[in-house]
Amino acid sequence: MQIQIHSIHFDADASLLDFVKAKLDKLLTYNNEIQNFEVFLRVEKSDTRENKVVEVKAHVPGKDLFAKKRSVSFEAAMDEVHEALRRQVMKVHA
């Protein structure tokens, strides 16, 4: 499995990258056919505190999965993306 992480307009620290990788690794327990992930971490200009955006594209043979969430922190957004992708993976795997 391959993971590409792109941090847009900022430098992500190692702990954030490790957190993202750990969350994505957990998805393999639901479907080990996932071939790769492409992750985009972005800080948007906004008047609200919820300006951290996480987008993840996952490729399973025959299907591409996608989730995008916004929150006050990258970790919270990644938790939401993980749950959205988990539901999609379960549908594909069923």
PDB file of N, CA, C and O in Angstrom, chain B, residues numbered from 101:
ATOM      1  N   MET B 101       0.841  -1.178   0.000  1.00  0.00           N
ATOM      2  CA  MET B 101       0.000   0.000   0.000  1.00  0.00           C
ATOM      3  C   MET B 101       0.888   1.243   0.000  1.00  0.00           C
ATOM      4  O   MET B 101       1.924   1.296   0.662  1.00  0.00           O
ATOM      5  N   GLN B 102       0.452   2.219  -0.750  1.00  0.00           N
ATOM      6  CA  GLN B 102       1.225   3.454  -0.898  1.00  0.00           C
ATOM      7  C   GLN B 102       0.406   4.622  -0.331  1.00  0.00           C
ATOM      8  O   GLN B 102      -0.805   4.701  -0.537  1.00  0.00           O
ATOM      9  N   ILE B 103       1.086   5.523   0.384  1.00  0.00           N
ATOM     10  CA  ILE B 103       0.429   6.714   0.933  1.00  0.00           C
ATOM     11  C   ILE B 103       1.214   7.940   0.491  1.00  0.00           C
ATOM     12  O   ILE B 103       2.414   8.049   0.744  1.00  0.00           O
ATOM     13  N   GLN B 104       0.520   8.863  -0.176  1.00  0.00           N
ATOM     14  CA  GLN B 104       1.114  10.148  -0.542  1.00  0.00           C
ATOM     15  C   GLN B 104       0.385  11.224   0.251  1.00  0.00           C
ATOM     16  O   GLN B 104      -0.843  11.298   0.225  1.00  0.00           O
ATOM     17  N   ILE B 105       1.146  12.057   0.955  1.00  0.00           N
ATOM     18  CA  ILE B 105       0.543  13.123   1.748  1.00  0.00           C
ATOM     19  C   ILE B 105       1.065  14.463   1.234  1.00  0.00           C
ATOM     20  O   ILE B 105       2.272  14.688   1.148  1.00  0.00           O
ATOM     21  N   HIS B 106       0.122  15.349   0.894  1.00  0.00           N
ATOM     22  CA  HIS B 106       0.466  16.680   0.414  1.00  0.00           C
ATOM     23  C   HIS B 106      -0.058  17.703   1.420  1.00  0.00           C
ATOM     24  O   HIS B 106      -1.259  17.752   1.686  1.00  0.00           O
ATOM     25  N   SER B 107       0.832  18.514   1.976  1.00  0.00           N
ATOM     26  CA  SER B 107       0.383  19.595   2.854  1.00  0.00           C
ATOM     27  C   SER B 107       0.452  20.884   2.031  1.00  0.00           C
ATOM     28  O   SER B 107       1.517  21.288   1.564  1.00  0.00           O
ATOM     29  N   ILE B 108      -0.696  21.507   1.870  1.00  0.00           N
ATOM     30  CA  ILE B 108      -0.834  22.674   1.008  1.00  0.00           C
ATOM     31  C   ILE B 108      -0.662  23.950   1.831  1.00  0.00           C
ATOM     32  O   ILE B 108      -1.406  24.168   2.787  1.00  0.00           O
ATOM     33  N   HIS B 109       0.300  24.791   1.479  1.00  0.00           N
ATOM     34  CA  HIS B 109       0.560  26.097   2.087  1.00  0.00           C
ATOM     35  C   HIS B 109       1.036  26.024   3.550  1.00  0.00           C
ATOM     36  O   HIS B 109       0.926  27.004   4.287  1.00  0.00           O
ATOM     37  N   PHE B 110       1.560  24.871   3.964  1.00  0.00           N
ATOM     38  CA  PHE B 110       2.178  24.761   5.288  1.00  0.00           C
ATOM     39  C   PHE B 110       3.011  23.489   5.309  1.00  0.00           C
ATOM     40  O   PHE B 110       2.865  22.630   4.440  1.00  0.00           O
ATOM     41  N   ASP B 111       3.881  23.373   6.298  1.00  0.00           N
ATOM     42  CA  ASP B 111       4.689  22.175   6.468  1.00  0.00           C
ATOM     43  C   ASP B 111       4.116  21.350   7.614  1.00  0.00           C
ATOM     44  O   ASP B 111       4.072  21.802   8.758  1.00  0.00           O
ATOM     45  N   ALA B 112       3.682  20.149   7.298  1.00  0.00           N
ATOM     46  CA  ALA B 112       3.116  19.271   8.320  1.00  0.00           C
ATOM     47  C   ALA B 112       4.247  18.674   9.154  1.00  0.00           C
ATOM     48  O   ALA B 112       5.278  18.269   8.617  1.00  0.00           O
ATOM     49  N   ASP B 113       4.045  18.624  10.467  1.00  0.00           N
ATOM     50  CA  ASP B 113       5.071  18.038  11.321  1.00  0.00           C
ATOM     51  C   ASP B 113       4.948  16.509  11.331  1.00  0.00           C
ATOM     52  O   ASP B 113       3.944  15.950  10.889  1.00  0.00           O
ATOM     53  N   ALA B 114       5.973  15.860  11.837  1.00  0.00           N
ATOM     54  CA  ALA B 114       6.047  14.399  11.793  1.00  0.00           C
ATOM     55  C   ALA B 114       4.906  13.740  12.570  1.00  0.00           C
ATOM     56  O   ALA B 114       4.410  12.691  12.157  1.00  0.00           O
ATOM     57  N   SER B 115       4.485  14.334  13.680  1.00  0.00           N
ATOM     58  CA  SER B 115       3.416  13.721  14.478  1.00  0.00           C
ATOM     59  C   SER B 115       2.093  13.725  13.715  1.00  0.00           C
ATOM     60  O   SER B 115       1.323  12.770  13.814  1.00  0.00           O
ATOM     61  N   LEU B 116       1.819  14.782  12.958  1.00  0.00           N
ATOM     62  CA  LEU B 116       0.600  14.832  12.152  1.00  0.00           C
ATOM     63  C   LEU B 116       0.670  13.786  11.045  1.00  0.00           C
ATOM     64  O   LEU B 116      -0.311  13.085  10.796  1.00  0.00           O
ATOM     65  N   LEU B 117       1.806  13.673  10.384  1.00  0.00           N
ATOM     66  CA  LEU B 117       1.965  12.681   9.314  1.00  0.00           C
ATOM     67  C   LEU B 117       1.807  11.264   9.857  1.00  0.00           C
ATOM     68  O   LEU B 117       1.180  10.419   9.218  1.00  0.00           O
ATOM     69  N   ASP B 118       2.371  11.003  11.029  1.00  0.00           N
ATOM     70  CA  ASP B 118       2.237   9.683  11.651  1.00  0.00           C
ATOM     71  C   ASP B 118       0.786   9.387  12.013  1.00  0.00           C
ATOM     72  O   ASP B 118       0.317   8.262  11.846  1.00  0.00           O
ATOM     73  N   PHE B 119       0.075  10.404  12.512  1.00  0.00           N
ATOM     74  CA  PHE B 119      -1.331  10.251  12.863  1.00  0.00           C
ATOM     75  C   PHE B 119      -2.150   9.875  11.625  1.00  0.00           C
ATOM     76  O   PHE B 119      -2.967   8.956  11.670  1.00  0.00           O
ATOM     77  N   VAL B 120      -1.926  10.586  10.529  1.00  0.00           N
ATOM     78  CA  VAL B 120      -2.657  10.329   9.281  1.00  0.00           C
ATOM     79  C   VAL B 120      -2.366   8.909   8.791  1.00  0.00           C
ATOM     80  O   VAL B 120      -3.284   8.180   8.417  1.00  0.00           O
ATOM     81  N   LYS B 121      -1.099   8.520   8.793  1.00  0.00           N
ATOM     82  CA  LYS B 121      -0.726   7.174   8.327  1.00  0.00           C
ATOM     83  C   LYS B 121      -1.351   6.095   9.207  1.00  0.00           C
ATOM     84  O   LYS B 121      -1.814   5.075   8.697  1.00  0.00           O
ATOM     85  N   ALA B 122      -1.370   6.308  10.509  1.00  0.00           N
ATOM     86  CA  ALA B 122      -1.958   5.320  11.418  1.00  0.00           C
ATOM     87  C   ALA B 122      -3.452   5.153  11.147  1.00  0.00           C
ATOM     88  O   ALA B 122      -3.964   4.034  11.151  1.00  0.00           O
ATOM     89  N   LYS B 123      -4.150   6.265  10.912  1.00  0.00           N
ATOM     90  CA  LYS B 123      -5.587   6.196  10.612  1.00  0.00           C
ATOM     91  C   LYS B 123      -5.837   5.445   9.318  1.00  0.00           C
ATOM     92  O   LYS B 123      -6.768   4.644   9.234  1.00  0.00           O
ATOM     93  N   LEU B 124      -5.013   5.696   8.306  1.00  0.00           N
ATOM     94  CA  LEU B 124      -5.190   5.023   7.023  1.00  0.00           C
ATOM     95  C   LEU B 124      -4.845   3.537   7.127  1.00  0.00           C
ATOM     96  O   LEU B 124      -5.495   2.703   6.497  1.00  0.00           O
ATOM     97  N   ASP B 125      -3.830   3.207   7.915  1.00  0.00           N
ATOM     98  CA  ASP B 125      -3.473   1.800   8.114  1.00  0.00           C
ATOM     99  C   ASP B 125      -4.626   1.016   8.730  1.00  0.00           C
ATOM    100  O   ASP B 125      -4.813  -0.160   8.419  1.00  0.00           O
ATOM    101  N   LYS B 126      -5.394   1.657   9.595  1.00  0.00           N
ATOM    102  CA  LYS B 126      -6.524   0.982  10.232  1.00  0.00           C
ATOM    103  C   LYS B 126      -7.582   0.570   9.213  1.00  0.00           C
ATOM    104  O   LYS B 126      -8.299  -0.408   9.426  1.00  0.00           O
ATOM    105  N   LEU B 127      -7.685   1.309   8.106  1.00  0.00           N
ATOM    106  CA  LEU B 127      -8.666   0.956   7.081  1.00  0.00           C
ATOM    107  C   LEU B 127      -8.339  -0.379   6.422  1.00  0.00           C
ATOM    108  O   LEU B 127      -9.230  -1.041   5.889  1.00  0.00           O
ATOM    109  N   LEU B 128      -7.077  -0.779   6.453  1.00  0.00           N
ATOM    110  CA  LEU B 128      -6.694  -2.061   5.856  1.00  0.00           C
ATOM    111  C   LEU B 128      -7.297  -3.250   6.599  1.00  0.00           C
ATOM    112  O   LEU B 128      -7.409  -4.338   6.035  1.00  0.00           O
ATOM    113  N   THR B 129      -7.685  -3.054   7.851  1.00  0.00           N
ATOM    114  CA  THR B 129      -8.313  -4.145   8.593  1.00  0.00           C
ATOM    115  C   THR B 129      -9.696  -4.450   8.030  1.00  0.00           C
ATOM    116  O   THR B 129     -10.203  -5.558   8.206  1.00  0.00           O
ATOM    117  N   TYR B 130     -10.314  -3.479   7.355  1.00  0.00           N
ATOM    118  CA  TYR B 130     -11.635  -3.677   6.762  1.00  0.00           C
ATOM    119  C   TYR B 130     -11.540  -4.188   5.330  1.00  0.00           C
ATOM    120  O   TYR B 130     -12.432  -4.894   4.860  1.00  0.00           O
ATOM    121  N   ASN B 131     -10.462  -3.832   4.637  1.00  0.00           N
ATOM    122  CA  ASN B 131     -10.276  -4.278   3.262  1.00  0.00           C
ATOM    123  C   ASN B 131      -8.796  -4.166   2.918  1.00  0.00           C
ATOM    124  O   ASN B 131      -8.273  -3.062   2.765  1.00  0.00           O
ATOM    125  N   ASN B 132      -8.124  -5.303   2.797  1.00  0.00           N
ATOM    126  CA  ASN B 132      -6.688  -5.267   2.533  1.00  0.00           C
ATOM    127  C   ASN B 132      -6.365  -5.133   1.044  1.00  0.00           C
ATOM    128  O   ASN B 132      -5.202  -5.241   0.655  1.00  0.00           O
ATOM    129  N   GLU B 133      -7.372  -4.901   0.215  1.00  0.00           N
ATOM    130  CA  GLU B 133      -7.147  -4.704  -1.215  1.00  0.00           C
ATOM    131  C   GLU B 133      -6.914  -3.240  -1.581  1.00  0.00           C
ATOM    132  O   GLU B 133      -6.696  -2.929  -2.752  1.00  0.00           O
ATOM    133  N   ILE B 134      -6.955  -2.338  -0.605  1.00  0.00           N
ATOM    134  CA  ILE B 134      -6.714  -0.926  -0.879  1.00  0.00           C
ATOM    135  C   ILE B 134      -5.278  -0.777  -1.379  1.00  0.00           C
ATOM    136  O   ILE B 134      -4.333  -1.200  -0.712  1.00  0.00           O
ATOM    137  N   GLN B 135      -5.123  -0.171  -2.559  1.00  0.00           N
ATOM    138  CA  GLN B 135      -3.803  -0.089  -3.170  1.00  0.00           C
ATOM    139  C   GLN B 135      -3.050   1.177  -2.786  1.00  0.00           C
ATOM    140  O   GLN B 135      -1.851   1.125  -2.512  1.00  0.00           O
ATOM    141  N   ASN B 136      -3.742   2.313  -2.763  1.00  0.00           N
ATOM    142  CA  ASN B 136      -3.033   3.546  -2.400  1.00  0.00           C
ATOM    143  C   ASN B 136      -3.987   4.599  -1.860  1.00  0.00           C
ATOM    144  O   ASN B 136      -5.199   4.555  -2.069  1.00  0.00           O
ATOM    145  N   PHE B 137      -3.379   5.549  -1.154  1.00  0.00           N
ATOM    146  CA  PHE B 137      -4.091   6.703  -0.615  1.00  0.00           C
ATOM    147  C   PHE B 137      -3.373   7.961  -1.080  1.00  0.00           C
ATOM    148  O   PHE B 137      -2.144   8.002  -1.140  1.00  0.00           O
ATOM    149  N   GLU B 138      -4.148   8.979  -1.406  1.00  0.00           N
ATOM    150  CA  GLU B 138      -3.577  10.298  -1.664  1.00  0.00           C
ATOM    151  C   GLU B 138      -4.286  11.260  -0.721  1.00  0.00           C
ATOM    152  O   GLU B 138      -5.511  11.378  -0.743  1.00  0.00           O
ATOM    153  N   VAL B 139      -3.501  11.947   0.107  1.00  0.00           N
ATOM    154  CA  VAL B 139      -4.037  12.798   1.163  1.00  0.00           C
ATOM    155  C   VAL B 139      -3.643  14.244   0.905  1.00  0.00           C
ATOM    156  O   VAL B 139      -2.491  14.537   0.582  1.00  0.00           O
ATOM    157  N   PHE B 140      -4.607  15.142   1.049  1.00  0.00           N
ATOM    158  CA  PHE B 140      -4.354  16.569   0.931  1.00  0.00           C
ATOM    159  C   PHE B 140      -4.736  17.230   2.248  1.00  0.00           C
ATOM    160  O   PHE B 140      -5.884  17.138   2.683  1.00  0.00           O
ATOM    161  N   LEU B 141      -3.783  17.890   2.878  1.00  0.00           N
ATOM    162  CA  LEU B 141      -4.011  18.645   4.109  1.00  0.00           C
ATOM    163  C   LEU B 141      -3.931  20.117   3.743  1.00  0.00           C
ATOM    164  O   LEU B 141      -2.934  20.562   3.174  1.00  0.00           O
ATOM    165  N   ARG B 142      -4.966  20.874   4.061  1.00  0.00           N
ATOM    166  CA  ARG B 142      -5.039  22.258   3.602  1.00  0.00           C
ATOM    167  C   ARG B 142      -5.585  23.151   4.706  1.00  0.00           C
ATOM    168  O   ARG B 142      -6.513  22.775   5.422  1.00  0.00           O
ATOM    169  N   VAL B 143      -4.996  24.343   4.837  1.00  0.00           N
ATOM    170  CA  VAL B 143      -5.539  25.372   5.728  1.00  0.00           C
ATOM    171  C   VAL B 143      -6.208  26.396   4.834  1.00  0.00           C
ATOM    172  O   VAL B 143      -5.559  27.019   3.994  1.00  0.00           O
ATOM    173  N   GLU B 144      -7.521  26.569   5.019  1.00  0.00           N
ATOM    174  CA  GLU B 144      -8.258  27.531   4.198  1.00  0.00           C
ATOM    175  C   GLU B 144      -8.395  28.857   4.925  1.00  0.00           C
ATOM    176  O   GLU B 144      -8.498  28.908   6.150  1.00  0.00           O
ATOM    177  N   LYS B 145      -8.395  29.915   4.153  1.00  0.00           N
ATOM    178  CA  LYS B 145      -8.649  31.235   4.744  1.00  0.00           C
ATOM    179  C   LYS B 145     -10.131  31.312   5.044  1.00  0.00           C
ATOM    180  O   LYS B 145     -10.973  31.169   4.157  1.00  0.00           O
ATOM    181  N   SER B 146     -10.430  31.538   6.299  1.00  0.00           N
ATOM    182  CA  SER B 146     -11.828  31.518   6.720  1.00  0.00           C
ATOM    183  C   SER B 146     -11.987  32.340   7.992  1.00  0.00           C
ATOM    184  O   SER B 146     -11.033  32.517   8.750  1.00  0.00           O
ATOM    185  N   ASP B 147     -13.188  32.838   8.218  1.00  0.00           N
ATOM    186  CA  ASP B 147     -13.471  33.576   9.443  1.00  0.00           C
ATOM    187  C   ASP B 147     -13.794  32.637  10.603  1.00  0.00           C
ATOM    188  O   ASP B 147     -13.808  33.056  11.760  1.00  0.00           O
ATOM    189  N   THR B 148     -14.053  31.367  10.292  1.00  0.00           N
ATOM    190  CA  THR B 148     -14.390  30.412  11.344  1.00  0.00           C
ATOM    191  C   THR B 148     -13.146  29.665  11.792  1.00  0.00           C
ATOM    192  O   THR B 148     -12.121  29.672  11.110  1.00  0.00           O
ATOM    193  N   ARG B 149     -13.250  29.016  12.955  1.00  0.00           N
ATOM    194  CA  ARG B 149     -12.129  28.229  13.453  1.00  0.00           C
ATOM    195  C   ARG B 149     -11.989  26.929  12.684  1.00  0.00           C
ATOM    196  O   ARG B 149     -10.918  26.322  12.682  1.00  0.00           O
ATOM    197  N   GLU B 150     -13.062  26.494  12.029  1.00  0.00           N
ATOM    198  CA  GLU B 150     -13.026  25.241  11.274  1.00  0.00           C
ATOM    199  C   GLU B 150     -12.411  25.486   9.899  1.00  0.00           C
ATOM    200  O   GLU B 150     -13.112  25.493   8.888  1.00  0.00           O
ATOM    201  N   ASN B 151     -11.096  25.685   9.873  1.00  0.00           N
ATOM    202  CA  ASN B 151     -10.443  25.999   8.602  1.00  0.00           C
ATOM    203  C   ASN B 151      -9.418  24.949   8.196  1.00  0.00           C
ATOM    204  O   ASN B 151      -8.663  25.168   7.248  1.00  0.00           O
ATOM    205  N   LYS B 152      -9.371  23.808   8.893  1.00  0.00           N
ATOM    206  CA  LYS B 152      -8.462  22.720   8.538  1.00  0.00           C
ATOM    207  C   LYS B 152      -9.241  21.702   7.706  1.00  0.00           C
ATOM    208  O   LYS B 152     -10.269  21.187   8.143  1.00  0.00           O
ATOM    209  N   VAL B 153      -8.740  21.419   6.508  1.00  0.00           N
ATOM    210  CA  VAL B 153      -9.433  20.520   5.588  1.00  0.00           C
ATOM    211  C   VAL B 153      -8.547  19.315   5.287  1.00  0.00           C
ATOM    212  O   VAL B 153      -7.355  19.451   5.011  1.00  0.00           O
ATOM    213  N   VAL B 154      -9.158  18.133   5.348  1.00  0.00           N
ATOM    214  CA  VAL B 154      -8.477  16.896   4.987  1.00  0.00           C
ATOM    215  C   VAL B 154      -9.274  16.242   3.871  1.00  0.00           C
ATOM    216  O   VAL B 154     -10.478  16.020   4.003  1.00  0.00           O
ATOM    217  N   GLU B 155      -8.588  15.931   2.755  1.00  0.00           N
ATOM    218  CA  GLU B 155      -9.196  15.203   1.644  1.00  0.00           C
ATOM    219  C   GLU B 155      -8.385  13.937   1.438  1.00  0.00           C
ATOM    220  O   GLU B 155      -7.154  13.966   1.450  1.00  0.00           O
ATOM    221  N   VAL B 156      -9.083  12.825   1.249  1.00  0.00           N
ATOM    222  CA  VAL B 156      -8.393  11.555   1.006  1.00  0.00           C
ATOM    223  C   VAL B 156      -9.043  10.846  -0.168  1.00  0.00           C
ATOM    224  O   VAL B 156     -10.260  10.668  -0.217  1.00  0.00           O
ATOM    225  N   LYS B 157      -8.200  10.443  -1.112  1.00  0.00           N
ATOM    226  CA  LYS B 157      -8.625   9.592  -2.223  1.00  0.00           C
ATOM    227  C   LYS B 157      -8.016   8.221  -1.970  1.00  0.00           C
ATOM    228  O   LYS B 157      -6.818   8.105  -1.711  1.00  0.00           O
ATOM    229  N   ALA B 158      -8.841   7.189  -2.044  1.00  0.00           N
ATOM    230  CA  ALA B 158      -8.363   5.821  -1.858  1.00  0.00           C
ATOM    231  C   ALA B 158      -8.712   5.017  -3.100  1.00  0.00           C
ATOM    232  O   ALA B 158      -9.794   5.167  -3.668  1.00  0.00           O
ATOM    233  N   HIS B 159      -7.786   4.163  -3.517  1.00  0.00           N
ATOM    234  CA  HIS B 159      -8.040   3.346  -4.700  1.00  0.00           C
ATOM    235  C   HIS B 159      -8.132   1.880  -4.302  1.00  0.00           C
ATOM    236  O   HIS B 159      -7.183   1.288  -3.787  1.00  0.00           O
ATOM    237  N   VAL B 160      -9.310   1.316  -4.559  1.00  0.00           N
ATOM    238  CA  VAL B 160      -9.553  -0.106  -4.391  1.00  0.00           C
ATOM    239  C   VAL B 160      -9.762  -0.635  -5.806  1.00  0.00           C
ATOM    240  O   VAL B 160     -10.393   0.049  -6.612  1.00  0.00           O
ATOM    241  N   PRO B 161      -9.260  -1.823  -6.143  1.00  0.00           N
ATOM    242  CA  PRO B 161      -9.447  -2.321  -7.505  1.00  0.00           C
ATOM    243  C   PRO B 161     -10.909  -2.217  -7.953  1.00  0.00           C
ATOM    244  O   PRO B 161     -11.810  -2.768  -7.320  1.00  0.00           O
ATOM    245  N   GLY B 162     -11.118  -1.503  -9.050  1.00  0.00           N
ATOM    246  CA  GLY B 162     -12.459  -1.331  -9.602  1.00  0.00           C
ATOM    247  C   GLY B 162     -13.229  -0.149  -9.051  1.00  0.00           C
ATOM    248  O   GLY B 162     -14.340   0.121  -9.507  1.00  0.00           O
ATOM    249  N   LYS B 163     -12.671   0.568  -8.079  1.00  0.00           N
ATOM    250  CA  LYS B 163     -13.423   1.668  -7.472  1.00  0.00           C
ATOM    251  C   LYS B 163     -12.465   2.666  -6.826  1.00  0.00           C
ATOM    252  O   LYS B 163     -11.445   2.285  -6.252  1.00  0.00           O
ATOM    253  N   ASP B 164     -12.810   3.946  -6.930  1.00  0.00           N
ATOM    254  CA  ASP B 164     -12.080   4.996  -6.218  1.00  0.00           C
ATOM    255  C   ASP B 164     -12.989   5.555  -5.138  1.00  0.00           C
ATOM    256  O   ASP B 164     -14.167   5.815  -5.385  1.00  0.00           O
ATOM    257  N   LEU B 165     -12.450   5.738  -3.951  1.00  0.00           N
ATOM    258  CA  LEU B 165     -13.205   6.271  -2.816  1.00  0.00           C
ATOM    259  C   LEU B 165     -12.664   7.657  -2.490  1.00  0.00           C
ATOM    260  O   LEU B 165     -11.489   7.946  -2.720  1.00  0.00           O
ATOM    261  N   PHE B 166     -13.537   8.517  -1.949  1.00  0.00           N
ATOM    262  CA  PHE B 166     -13.120   9.887  -1.643  1.00  0.00           C
ATOM    263  C   PHE B 166     -13.884  10.387  -0.428  1.00  0.00           C
ATOM    264  O   PHE B 166     -15.071  10.107  -0.263  1.00  0.00           O
ATOM    265  N   ALA B 167     -13.183  11.130   0.417  1.00  0.00           N
ATOM    266  CA  ALA B 167     -13.824  11.791   1.558  1.00  0.00           C
ATOM    267  C   ALA B 167     -13.112  13.111   1.816  1.00  0.00           C
ATOM    268  O   ALA B 167     -11.892  13.213   1.686  1.00  0.00           O
ATOM    269  N   LYS B 168     -13.899  14.121   2.186  1.00  0.00           N
ATOM    270  CA  LYS B 168     -13.369  15.452   2.492  1.00  0.00           C
ATOM    271  C   LYS B 168     -14.110  15.977   3.712  1.00  0.00           C
ATOM    272  O   LYS B 168     -15.340  15.991   3.744  1.00  0.00           O
ATOM    273  N   LYS B 169     -13.359  16.407   4.709  1.00  0.00           N
ATOM    274  CA  LYS B 169     -13.964  16.947   5.931  1.00  0.00           C
ATOM    275  C   LYS B 169     -13.200  18.174   6.393  1.00  0.00           C
ATOM    276  O   LYS B 169     -12.007  18.322   6.127  1.00  0.00           O
ATOM    277  N   ARG B 170     -13.910  19.050   7.089  1.00  0.00           N
ATOM    278  CA  ARG B 170     -13.354  20.293   7.625  1.00  0.00           C
ATOM    279  C   ARG B 170     -13.610  20.317   9.123  1.00  0.00           C
ATOM    280  O   ARG B 170     -14.685  19.940   9.590  1.00  0.00           O
ATOM    281  N   SER B 171     -12.587  20.774   9.884  1.00  0.00           N
ATOM    282  CA  SER B 171     -12.746  20.824  11.339  1.00  0.00           C
ATOM    283  C   SER B 171     -11.787  21.858  11.923  1.00  0.00           C
ATOM    284  O   SER B 171     -11.084  22.557  11.192  1.00  0.00           O
ATOM    285  N   VAL B 172     -11.772  21.942  13.258  1.00  0.00           N
ATOM    286  CA  VAL B 172     -10.898  22.901  13.937  1.00  0.00           C
ATOM    287  C   VAL B 172      -9.455  22.422  13.977  1.00  0.00           C
ATOM    288  O   VAL B 172      -8.545  23.228  14.170  1.00  0.00           O
ATOM    289  N   SER B 173      -9.226  21.111  13.797  1.00  0.00           N
ATOM    290  CA  SER B 173      -7.866  20.573  13.773  1.00  0.00           C
ATOM    291  C   SER B 173      -7.771  19.501  12.696  1.00  0.00           C
ATOM    292  O   SER B 173      -8.779  18.925  12.287  1.00  0.00           O
ATOM    293  N   PHE B 174      -6.561  19.244  12.247  1.00  0.00           N
ATOM    294  CA  PHE B 174      -6.366  18.200  11.248  1.00  0.00           C
ATOM    295  C   PHE B 174      -6.713  16.832  11.823  1.00  0.00           C
ATOM    296  O   PHE B 174      -7.243  15.975  11.116  1.00  0.00           O
ATOM    297  N   GLU B 175      -6.417  16.627  13.094  1.00  0.00           N
ATOM    298  CA  GLU B 175      -6.707  15.338  13.713  1.00  0.00           C
ATOM    299  C   GLU B 175      -8.212  15.070  13.745  1.00  0.00           C
ATOM    300  O   GLU B 175      -8.654  13.963  13.435  1.00  0.00           O
ATOM    301  N   ALA B 176      -8.998  16.081  14.119  1.00  0.00           N
ATOM    302  CA  ALA B 176     -10.458  15.910  14.154  1.00  0.00           C
ATOM    303  C   ALA B 176     -11.010  15.667  12.756  1.00  0.00           C
ATOM    304  O   ALA B 176     -11.881  14.819  12.563  1.00  0.00           O
ATOM    305  N   ALA B 177     -10.502  16.412  11.786  1.00  0.00           N
ATOM    306  CA  ALA B 177     -10.948  16.217  10.401  1.00  0.00           C
ATOM    307  C   ALA B 177     -10.558  14.831   9.898  1.00  0.00           C
ATOM    308  O   ALA B 177     -11.331  14.189   9.186  1.00  0.00           O
ATOM    309  N   MET B 178      -9.364  14.367  10.262  1.00  0.00           N
ATOM    310  CA  MET B 178      -8.912  13.036   9.838  1.00  0.00           C
ATOM    311  C   MET B 178      -9.761  11.946  10.467  1.00  0.00           C
ATOM    312  O   MET B 178     -10.040  10.933   9.827  1.00  0.00           O
ATOM    313  N   ASP B 179     -10.181  12.142  11.722  1.00  0.00           N
ATOM    314  CA  ASP B 179     -11.085  11.177  12.358  1.00  0.00           C
ATOM    315  C   ASP B 179     -12.384  11.057  11.561  1.00  0.00           C
ATOM    316  O   ASP B 179     -12.884   9.953  11.345  1.00  0.00           O
ATOM    317  N   GLU B 180     -12.926  12.193  11.127  1.00  0.00           N
ATOM    318  CA  GLU B 180     -14.169  12.185  10.360  1.00  0.00           C
ATOM    319  C   GLU B 180     -13.967  11.548   8.981  1.00  0.00           C
ATOM    320  O   GLU B 180     -14.823  10.799   8.511  1.00  0.00           O
ATOM    321  N   VAL B 181     -12.847  11.844   8.343  1.00  0.00           N
ATOM    322  CA  VAL B 181     -12.535  11.247   7.046  1.00  0.00           C
ATOM    323  C   VAL B 181     -12.373   9.737   7.193  1.00  0.00           C
ATOM    324  O   VAL B 181     -12.850   8.972   6.355  1.00  0.00           O
ATOM    325  N   HIS B 182     -11.700   9.313   8.255  1.00  0.00           N
ATOM    326  CA  HIS B 182     -11.515   7.879   8.498  1.00  0.00           C
ATOM    327  C   HIS B 182     -12.858   7.175   8.591  1.00  0.00           C
ATOM    328  O   HIS B 182     -13.049   6.119   7.988  1.00  0.00           O
ATOM    329  N   GLU B 183     -13.785   7.746   9.335  1.00  0.00           N
ATOM    330  CA  GLU B 183     -15.100   7.131   9.497  1.00  0.00           C
ATOM    331  C   GLU B 183     -15.859   7.090   8.166  1.00  0.00           C
ATOM    332  O   GLU B 183     -16.492   6.083   7.848  1.00  0.00           O
ATOM    333  N   ALA B 184     -15.799   8.166   7.392  1.00  0.00           N
ATOM    334  CA  ALA B 184     -16.476   8.203   6.089  1.00  0.00           C
ATOM    335  C   ALA B 184     -15.887   7.147   5.149  1.00  0.00           C
ATOM    336  O   ALA B 184     -16.627   6.445   4.459  1.00  0.00           O
ATOM    337  N   LEU B 185     -14.570   7.037   5.124  1.00  0.00           N
ATOM    338  CA  LEU B 185     -13.936   6.033   4.269  1.00  0.00           C
ATOM    339  C   LEU B 185     -14.218   4.617   4.763  1.00  0.00           C
ATOM    340  O   LEU B 185     -14.380   3.697   3.961  1.00  0.00           O
ATOM    341  N   ARG B 186     -14.275   4.447   6.065  1.00  0.00           N
ATOM    342  CA  ARG B 186     -14.580   3.117   6.619  1.00  0.00           C
ATOM    343  C   ARG B 186     -15.941   2.630   6.122  1.00  0.00           C
ATOM    344  O   ARG B 186     -16.096   1.474   5.728  1.00  0.00           O
ATOM    345  N   ARG B 187     -16.926   3.535   6.149  1.00  0.00           N
ATOM    346  CA  ARG B 187     -18.262   3.167   5.666  1.00  0.00           C
ATOM    347  C   ARG B 187     -18.219   2.810   4.180  1.00  0.00           C
ATOM    348  O   ARG B 187     -18.851   1.843   3.754  1.00  0.00           O
ATOM    349  N   GLN B 188     -17.473   3.591   3.389  1.00  0.00           N
ATOM    350  CA  GLN B 188     -17.375   3.306   1.965  1.00  0.00           C
ATOM    351  C   GLN B 188     -16.663   1.979   1.707  1.00  0.00           C
ATOM    352  O   GLN B 188     -17.084   1.203   0.851  1.00  0.00           O
ATOM    353  N   VAL B 189     -15.592   1.723   2.443  1.00  0.00           N
ATOM    354  CA  VAL B 189     -14.849   0.471   2.276  1.00  0.00           C
ATOM    355  C   VAL B 189     -15.734  -0.722   2.627  1.00  0.00           C
ATOM    356  O   VAL B 189     -15.688  -1.750   1.951  1.00  0.00           O
ATOM    357  N   MET B 190     -16.534  -0.590   3.673  1.00  0.00           N
ATOM    358  CA  MET B 190     -17.427  -1.681   4.070  1.00  0.00           C
ATOM    359  C   MET B 190     -18.461  -1.968   2.977  1.00  0.00           C
ATOM    360  O   MET B 190     -18.798  -3.128   2.738  1.00  0.00           O
ATOM    361  N   LYS B 191     -18.964  -0.932   2.315  1.00  0.00           N
ATOM    362  CA  LYS B 191     -19.923  -1.128   1.219  1.00  0.00           C
ATOM    363  C   LYS B 191     -19.266  -1.837   0.042  1.00  0.00           C
ATOM    364  O   LYS B 191     -19.863  -2.729  -0.561  1.00  0.00           O
ATOM    365  N   VAL B 192     -18.043  -1.445  -0.284  1.00  0.00           N
ATOM    366  CA  VAL B 192     -17.330  -2.055  -1.406  1.00  0.00           C
ATOM    367  C   VAL B 192     -16.998  -3.501  -1.096  1.00  0.00           C
ATOM    368  O   VAL B 192     -17.097  -4.367  -1.965  1.00  0.00           O
ATOM    369  N   HIS B 193     -16.607  -3.760   0.127  1.00  0.00           N
ATOM    370  CA  HIS B 193     -16.160  -5.090   0.548  1.00  0.00           C
ATOM    371  C   HIS B 193     -17.331  -6.062   0.701  1.00  0.00           C
ATOM    372  O   HIS B 193     -17.148  -7.274   0.588  1.00  0.00           O
ATOM    373  N   ALA B 194     -18.516  -5.546   0.955  1.00  0.00           N
ATOM    374  CA  ALA B 194     -19.687  -6.409   1.207  1.00  0.00           C
ATOM    375  C   ALA B 194     -20.150  -7.137  -0.032  1.00  0.00           C
ATOM    376  O   ALA B 194     -21.119  -7.895   0.023  1.00  0.00           O
TER     377      ALA B 194
END
